[in-house]
Amino acid sequence: MTQVTLVKMEPGVAGWEQLGASIVACLAARDFDKLGDYFHPRVASRLLLPSGLATPLDAPTLTGKFRDWFKDADQFAIESSQITRAGACLHIGYRIHLREEGVWYTIEQHTYSLLEGGSIVHFDLVCSGFCPDEATI
């Protein structure tokens, strides 16, 4: 039998939990302009998407990806989220349920970020893609 012990990790960067919560709040509100405020202007990013790897080279291009993914949904909710540390990385995972053109989708994304001076300087994201809910197919 496997035992799991949860340990509260000491932050390497002050305020990492608040930063994570602020990012989730921006996503929930689809406030992409505010989301961009949390990234360094020249954030290094890698986005592993079902269509392949994307490497936006700056904060406006990166936040533009979020806008493109989620702007057209007429219903949008974050069903769950988690904010943790993985070594020096801030991990944010979330599950989104949205409706677009009458079809419901579930999307999961996990992000890993390096922080410097209170902003994200390196951002990695893994995305499940838009998974249609069985009931709406």
mmCIF file of the C-alpha atoms, coordinates in Angstrom:
data_MODEL
# 
_entry.id   MODEL 
# 
loop_
_atom_site.group_PDB 
_atom_site.id 
_atom_site.type_symbol 
_atom_site.label_atom_id 
_atom_site.label_alt_id 
_atom_site.label_comp_id 
_atom_site.label_asym_id 
_atom_site.label_entity_id 
_atom_site.label_seq_id 
_atom_site.pdbx_PDB_ins_code 
_atom_site.Cartn_x 
_atom_site.Cartn_y 
_atom_site.Cartn_z 
_atom_site.occupancy 
_atom_site.B_iso_or_equiv 
_atom_site.pdbx_formal_charge 
_atom_site.auth_seq_id 
_atom_site.auth_comp_id 
_atom_site.auth_asym_id 
_atom_site.auth_atom_id 
_atom_site.pdbx_PDB_model_num 
ATOM 1   C CA . MET A 1 1   ? 0.000   0.000  0.000   1.00 0.00 ? 1   MET A CA 1 
ATOM 2   C CA . THR A 1 2   ? 1.341   3.424  -0.966  1.00 0.00 ? 2   THR A CA 1 
ATOM 3   C CA . GLN A 1 3   ? 1.252   6.206  1.573   1.00 0.00 ? 3   GLN A CA 1 
ATOM 4   C CA . VAL A 1 4   ? 1.105   9.809  0.507   1.00 0.00 ? 4   VAL A CA 1 
ATOM 5   C CA . THR A 1 5   ? 2.269   12.552 2.822   1.00 0.00 ? 5   THR A CA 1 
ATOM 6   C CA . LEU A 1 6   ? 1.529   16.153 2.004   1.00 0.00 ? 6   LEU A CA 1 
ATOM 7   C CA . VAL A 1 7   ? 4.218   18.570 3.071   1.00 0.00 ? 7   VAL A CA 1 
ATOM 8   C CA . LYS A 1 8   ? 3.895   22.337 2.956   1.00 0.00 ? 8   LYS A CA 1 
ATOM 9   C CA . MET A 1 9   ? 6.997   23.469 1.087   1.00 0.00 ? 9   MET A CA 1 
ATOM 10  C CA . GLU A 1 10  ? 8.784   26.617 2.065   1.00 0.00 ? 10  GLU A CA 1 
ATOM 11  C CA . PRO A 1 11  ? 8.535   29.136 -0.749  1.00 0.00 ? 11  PRO A CA 1 
ATOM 12  C CA . GLY A 1 12  ? 11.701  30.058 -2.587  1.00 0.00 ? 12  GLY A CA 1 
ATOM 13  C CA . VAL A 1 13  ? 9.946   33.209 -3.745  1.00 0.00 ? 13  VAL A CA 1 
ATOM 14  C CA . ALA A 1 14  ? 7.707   35.135 -1.391  1.00 0.00 ? 14  ALA A CA 1 
ATOM 15  C CA . GLY A 1 15  ? 4.084   35.322 -2.449  1.00 0.00 ? 15  GLY A CA 1 
ATOM 16  C CA . TRP A 1 16  ? 4.069   32.362 -4.827  1.00 0.00 ? 16  TRP A CA 1 
ATOM 17  C CA . GLU A 1 17  ? 0.703   31.119 -3.532  1.00 0.00 ? 17  GLU A CA 1 
ATOM 18  C CA . GLN A 1 18  ? -0.884  34.539 -4.003  1.00 0.00 ? 18  GLN A CA 1 
ATOM 19  C CA . LEU A 1 19  ? 0.605   34.817 -7.481  1.00 0.00 ? 19  LEU A CA 1 
ATOM 20  C CA . GLY A 1 20  ? -0.860  31.423 -8.384  1.00 0.00 ? 20  GLY A CA 1 
ATOM 21  C CA . ALA A 1 21  ? -4.276  32.392 -6.997  1.00 0.00 ? 21  ALA A CA 1 
ATOM 22  C CA . SER A 1 22  ? -4.180  35.667 -8.952  1.00 0.00 ? 22  SER A CA 1 
ATOM 23  C CA . ILE A 1 23  ? -3.432  33.825 -12.184 1.00 0.00 ? 23  ILE A CA 1 
ATOM 24  C CA . VAL A 1 24  ? -6.314  31.399 -11.608 1.00 0.00 ? 24  VAL A CA 1 
ATOM 25  C CA . ALA A 1 25  ? -8.600  34.372 -10.864 1.00 0.00 ? 25  ALA A CA 1 
ATOM 26  C CA . CYS A 1 26  ? -7.555  36.058 -14.137 1.00 0.00 ? 26  CYS A CA 1 
ATOM 27  C CA . LEU A 1 27  ? -8.299  32.880 -16.052 1.00 0.00 ? 27  LEU A CA 1 
ATOM 28  C CA . ALA A 1 28  ? -11.679 32.469 -14.332 1.00 0.00 ? 28  ALA A CA 1 
ATOM 29  C CA . ALA A 1 29  ? -12.601 36.040 -15.267 1.00 0.00 ? 29  ALA A CA 1 
ATOM 30  C CA . ARG A 1 30  ? -10.976 35.704 -18.696 1.00 0.00 ? 30  ARG A CA 1 
ATOM 31  C CA . ASP A 1 31  ? -9.115  38.915 -17.911 1.00 0.00 ? 31  ASP A CA 1 
ATOM 32  C CA . PHE A 1 32  ? -6.265  38.330 -20.340 1.00 0.00 ? 32  PHE A CA 1 
ATOM 33  C CA . ASP A 1 33  ? -4.890  41.879 -20.037 1.00 0.00 ? 33  ASP A CA 1 
ATOM 34  C CA . LYS A 1 34  ? -4.462  41.451 -16.274 1.00 0.00 ? 34  LYS A CA 1 
ATOM 35  C CA . LEU A 1 35  ? -3.019  37.955 -16.831 1.00 0.00 ? 35  LEU A CA 1 
ATOM 36  C CA . GLY A 1 36  ? -0.269  39.538 -18.918 1.00 0.00 ? 36  GLY A CA 1 
ATOM 37  C CA . ASP A 1 37  ? 0.792   41.685 -15.956 1.00 0.00 ? 37  ASP A CA 1 
ATOM 38  C CA . TYR A 1 38  ? 2.150   38.591 -14.188 1.00 0.00 ? 38  TYR A CA 1 
ATOM 39  C CA . PHE A 1 39  ? 4.615   37.725 -16.960 1.00 0.00 ? 39  PHE A CA 1 
ATOM 40  C CA . HIS A 1 40  ? 7.980   39.340 -17.593 1.00 0.00 ? 40  HIS A CA 1 
ATOM 41  C CA . PRO A 1 41  ? 7.730   41.245 -20.907 1.00 0.00 ? 41  PRO A CA 1 
ATOM 42  C CA . ARG A 1 42  ? 10.189  38.801 -22.529 1.00 0.00 ? 42  ARG A CA 1 
ATOM 43  C CA . VAL A 1 43  ? 8.974   35.634 -20.803 1.00 0.00 ? 43  VAL A CA 1 
ATOM 44  C CA . ALA A 1 44  ? 10.441  32.426 -22.203 1.00 0.00 ? 44  ALA A CA 1 
ATOM 45  C CA . SER A 1 45  ? 7.625   29.969 -22.783 1.00 0.00 ? 45  SER A CA 1 
ATOM 46  C CA . ARG A 1 46  ? 6.948   26.520 -24.158 1.00 0.00 ? 46  ARG A CA 1 
ATOM 47  C CA . LEU A 1 47  ? 3.411   25.339 -24.732 1.00 0.00 ? 47  LEU A CA 1 
ATOM 48  C CA . LEU A 1 48  ? 2.892   21.644 -25.413 1.00 0.00 ? 48  LEU A CA 1 
ATOM 49  C CA . LEU A 1 49  ? -0.429  21.487 -27.236 1.00 0.00 ? 49  LEU A CA 1 
ATOM 50  C CA . PRO A 1 50  ? -2.200  18.689 -29.104 1.00 0.00 ? 50  PRO A CA 1 
ATOM 51  C CA . SER A 1 51  ? -1.238  20.500 -32.324 1.00 0.00 ? 51  SER A CA 1 
ATOM 52  C CA . GLY A 1 52  ? 2.446   20.626 -31.351 1.00 0.00 ? 52  GLY A CA 1 
ATOM 53  C CA . LEU A 1 53  ? 4.911   22.875 -29.582 1.00 0.00 ? 53  LEU A CA 1 
ATOM 54  C CA . ALA A 1 54  ? 4.420   26.641 -29.488 1.00 0.00 ? 54  ALA A CA 1 
ATOM 55  C CA . THR A 1 55  ? 7.094   28.993 -28.174 1.00 0.00 ? 55  THR A CA 1 
ATOM 56  C CA . PRO A 1 56  ? 5.737   32.521 -27.712 1.00 0.00 ? 56  PRO A CA 1 
ATOM 57  C CA . LEU A 1 57  ? 8.647   34.916 -27.154 1.00 0.00 ? 57  LEU A CA 1 
ATOM 58  C CA . ASP A 1 58  ? 6.927   37.652 -25.176 1.00 0.00 ? 58  ASP A CA 1 
ATOM 59  C CA . ALA A 1 59  ? 4.074   38.287 -22.747 1.00 0.00 ? 59  ALA A CA 1 
ATOM 60  C CA . PRO A 1 60  ? 1.583   39.755 -25.285 1.00 0.00 ? 60  PRO A CA 1 
ATOM 61  C CA . THR A 1 61  ? 1.979   36.764 -27.612 1.00 0.00 ? 61  THR A CA 1 
ATOM 62  C CA . LEU A 1 62  ? 1.667   34.325 -24.716 1.00 0.00 ? 62  LEU A CA 1 
ATOM 63  C CA . THR A 1 63  ? -1.471  35.921 -23.298 1.00 0.00 ? 63  THR A CA 1 
ATOM 64  C CA . GLY A 1 64  ? -2.832  36.129 -26.842 1.00 0.00 ? 64  GLY A CA 1 
ATOM 65  C CA . LYS A 1 65  ? -2.775  32.321 -26.904 1.00 0.00 ? 65  LYS A CA 1 
ATOM 66  C CA . PHE A 1 66  ? -5.049  32.218 -23.820 1.00 0.00 ? 66  PHE A CA 1 
ATOM 67  C CA . ARG A 1 67  ? -7.352  34.783 -25.455 1.00 0.00 ? 67  ARG A CA 1 
ATOM 68  C CA . ASP A 1 68  ? -7.525  32.705 -28.645 1.00 0.00 ? 68  ASP A CA 1 
ATOM 69  C CA . TRP A 1 69  ? -8.319  29.517 -26.720 1.00 0.00 ? 69  TRP A CA 1 
ATOM 70  C CA . PHE A 1 70  ? -11.006 30.848 -24.423 1.00 0.00 ? 70  PHE A CA 1 
ATOM 71  C CA . LYS A 1 71  ? -12.536 34.066 -25.813 1.00 0.00 ? 71  LYS A CA 1 
ATOM 72  C CA . ASP A 1 72  ? -15.324 32.432 -27.853 1.00 0.00 ? 72  ASP A CA 1 
ATOM 73  C CA . ALA A 1 73  ? -16.870 30.380 -25.045 1.00 0.00 ? 73  ALA A CA 1 
ATOM 74  C CA . ASP A 1 74  ? -20.366 31.495 -24.091 1.00 0.00 ? 74  ASP A CA 1 
ATOM 75  C CA . GLN A 1 75  ? -20.143 29.485 -20.833 1.00 0.00 ? 75  GLN A CA 1 
ATOM 76  C CA . PHE A 1 76  ? -16.862 29.196 -18.947 1.00 0.00 ? 76  PHE A CA 1 
ATOM 77  C CA . ALA A 1 77  ? -15.906 27.913 -15.498 1.00 0.00 ? 77  ALA A CA 1 
ATOM 78  C CA . ILE A 1 78  ? -12.831 26.642 -13.739 1.00 0.00 ? 78  ILE A CA 1 
ATOM 79  C CA . GLU A 1 79  ? -14.026 23.406 -12.128 1.00 0.00 ? 79  GLU A CA 1 
ATOM 80  C CA . SER A 1 80  ? -10.898 22.841 -10.054 1.00 0.00 ? 80  SER A CA 1 
ATOM 81  C CA . SER A 1 81  ? -7.422  24.213 -9.596  1.00 0.00 ? 81  SER A CA 1 
ATOM 82  C CA . GLN A 1 82  ? -4.294  23.515 -7.620  1.00 0.00 ? 82  GLN A CA 1 
ATOM 83  C CA . ILE A 1 83  ? -1.330  25.681 -6.768  1.00 0.00 ? 83  ILE A CA 1 
ATOM 84  C CA . THR A 1 84  ? 1.823   23.982 -5.507  1.00 0.00 ? 84  THR A CA 1 
ATOM 85  C CA . ARG A 1 85  ? 5.585   24.138 -5.704  1.00 0.00 ? 85  ARG A CA 1 
ATOM 86  C CA . ALA A 1 86  ? 7.704   21.607 -7.572  1.00 0.00 ? 86  ALA A CA 1 
ATOM 87  C CA . GLY A 1 87  ? 11.206  22.447 -6.466  1.00 0.00 ? 87  GLY A CA 1 
ATOM 88  C CA . ALA A 1 88  ? 11.911  25.957 -7.699  1.00 0.00 ? 88  ALA A CA 1 
ATOM 89  C CA . CYS A 1 89  ? 8.841   25.936 -9.976  1.00 0.00 ? 89  CYS A CA 1 
ATOM 90  C CA . LEU A 1 90  ? 5.387   27.272 -9.299  1.00 0.00 ? 90  LEU A CA 1 
ATOM 91  C CA . HIS A 1 91  ? 2.898   24.659 -10.484 1.00 0.00 ? 91  HIS A CA 1 
ATOM 92  C CA . ILE A 1 92  ? -0.641  25.677 -11.381 1.00 0.00 ? 92  ILE A CA 1 
ATOM 93  C CA . GLY A 1 93  ? -3.070  23.059 -12.628 1.00 0.00 ? 93  GLY A CA 1 
ATOM 94  C CA . TYR A 1 94  ? -6.682  23.664 -13.543 1.00 0.00 ? 94  TYR A CA 1 
ATOM 95  C CA . ARG A 1 95  ? -9.649  22.017 -15.198 1.00 0.00 ? 95  ARG A CA 1 
ATOM 96  C CA . ILE A 1 96  ? -11.925 24.187 -17.311 1.00 0.00 ? 96  ILE A CA 1 
ATOM 97  C CA . HIS A 1 97  ? -15.443 23.374 -18.444 1.00 0.00 ? 97  HIS A CA 1 
ATOM 98  C CA . LEU A 1 98  ? -16.723 25.544 -21.269 1.00 0.00 ? 98  LEU A CA 1 
ATOM 99  C CA . ARG A 1 99  ? -19.308 25.698 -24.012 1.00 0.00 ? 99  ARG A CA 1 
ATOM 100 C CA . GLU A 1 100 ? -18.497 26.887 -27.495 1.00 0.00 ? 100 GLU A CA 1 
ATOM 101 C CA . GLU A 1 101 ? -20.956 26.803 -30.403 1.00 0.00 ? 101 GLU A CA 1 
ATOM 102 C CA . GLY A 1 102 ? -23.325 24.607 -28.355 1.00 0.00 ? 102 GLY A CA 1 
ATOM 103 C CA . VAL A 1 103 ? -20.718 21.957 -27.530 1.00 0.00 ? 103 VAL A CA 1 
ATOM 104 C CA . TRP A 1 104 ? -19.361 21.440 -24.016 1.00 0.00 ? 104 TRP A CA 1 
ATOM 105 C CA . TYR A 1 105 ? -15.638 20.806 -23.583 1.00 0.00 ? 105 TYR A CA 1 
ATOM 106 C CA . THR A 1 106 ? -13.306 19.966 -20.739 1.00 0.00 ? 106 THR A CA 1 
ATOM 107 C CA . ILE A 1 107 ? -9.738  21.257 -20.853 1.00 0.00 ? 107 ILE A CA 1 
ATOM 108 C CA . GLU A 1 108 ? -6.935  20.528 -18.405 1.00 0.00 ? 108 GLU A CA 1 
ATOM 109 C CA . GLN A 1 109 ? -3.765  22.546 -18.316 1.00 0.00 ? 109 GLN A CA 1 
ATOM 110 C CA . HIS A 1 110 ? -0.716  22.294 -16.096 1.00 0.00 ? 110 HIS A CA 1 
ATOM 111 C CA . THR A 1 111 ? 1.817   25.083 -15.917 1.00 0.00 ? 111 THR A CA 1 
ATOM 112 C CA . TYR A 1 112 ? 5.294   25.276 -14.425 1.00 0.00 ? 112 TYR A CA 1 
ATOM 113 C CA . SER A 1 113 ? 6.847   28.698 -13.917 1.00 0.00 ? 113 SER A CA 1 
ATOM 114 C CA . LEU A 1 114 ? 10.100  30.188 -12.720 1.00 0.00 ? 114 LEU A CA 1 
ATOM 115 C CA . LEU A 1 115 ? 9.706   33.470 -10.890 1.00 0.00 ? 115 LEU A CA 1 
ATOM 116 C CA . GLU A 1 116 ? 12.034  36.405 -10.600 1.00 0.00 ? 116 GLU A CA 1 
ATOM 117 C CA . GLY A 1 117 ? 11.235  39.666 -8.890  1.00 0.00 ? 117 GLY A CA 1 
ATOM 118 C CA . GLY A 1 118 ? 7.570   38.713 -8.530  1.00 0.00 ? 118 GLY A CA 1 
ATOM 119 C CA . SER A 1 119 ? 6.982   37.986 -12.218 1.00 0.00 ? 119 SER A CA 1 
ATOM 120 C CA . ILE A 1 120 ? 7.102   34.864 -14.341 1.00 0.00 ? 120 ILE A CA 1 
ATOM 121 C CA . VAL A 1 121 ? 10.285  34.705 -16.413 1.00 0.00 ? 121 VAL A CA 1 
ATOM 122 C CA . HIS A 1 122 ? 9.905   31.135 -17.693 1.00 0.00 ? 122 HIS A CA 1 
ATOM 123 C CA . PHE A 1 123 ? 6.561   29.451 -18.367 1.00 0.00 ? 123 PHE A CA 1 
ATOM 124 C CA . ASP A 1 124 ? 5.869   25.878 -19.483 1.00 0.00 ? 124 ASP A CA 1 
ATOM 125 C CA . LEU A 1 125 ? 2.353   24.616 -20.187 1.00 0.00 ? 125 LEU A CA 1 
ATOM 126 C CA . VAL A 1 126 ? 0.928   21.193 -21.028 1.00 0.00 ? 126 VAL A CA 1 
ATOM 127 C CA . CYS A 1 127 ? -2.613  21.146 -22.413 1.00 0.00 ? 127 CYS A CA 1 
ATOM 128 C CA . SER A 1 128 ? -5.069  18.275 -22.880 1.00 0.00 ? 128 SER A CA 1 
ATOM 129 C CA . GLY A 1 129 ? -6.771  20.090 -25.731 1.00 0.00 ? 129 GLY A CA 1 
ATOM 130 C CA . PHE A 1 130 ? -10.501 20.670 -25.980 1.00 0.00 ? 130 PHE A CA 1 
ATOM 131 C CA . CYS A 1 131 ? -12.059 17.317 -25.033 1.00 0.00 ? 131 CYS A CA 1 
ATOM 132 C CA . PRO A 1 132 ? -15.748 17.193 -26.029 1.00 0.00 ? 132 PRO A CA 1 
ATOM 133 C CA . ASP A 1 133 ? -18.052 16.039 -23.261 1.00 0.00 ? 133 ASP A CA 1 
ATOM 134 C CA . GLU A 1 134 ? -19.710 12.758 -24.226 1.00 0.00 ? 134 GLU A CA 1 
ATOM 135 C CA . ALA A 1 135 ? -23.209 14.073 -23.507 1.00 0.00 ? 135 ALA A CA 1 
ATOM 136 C CA . THR A 1 136 ? -22.908 16.822 -26.128 1.00 0.00 ? 136 THR A CA 1 
ATOM 137 C CA . ILE A 1 137 ? -21.414 14.823 -28.999 1.00 0.00 ? 137 ILE A CA 1 
# 
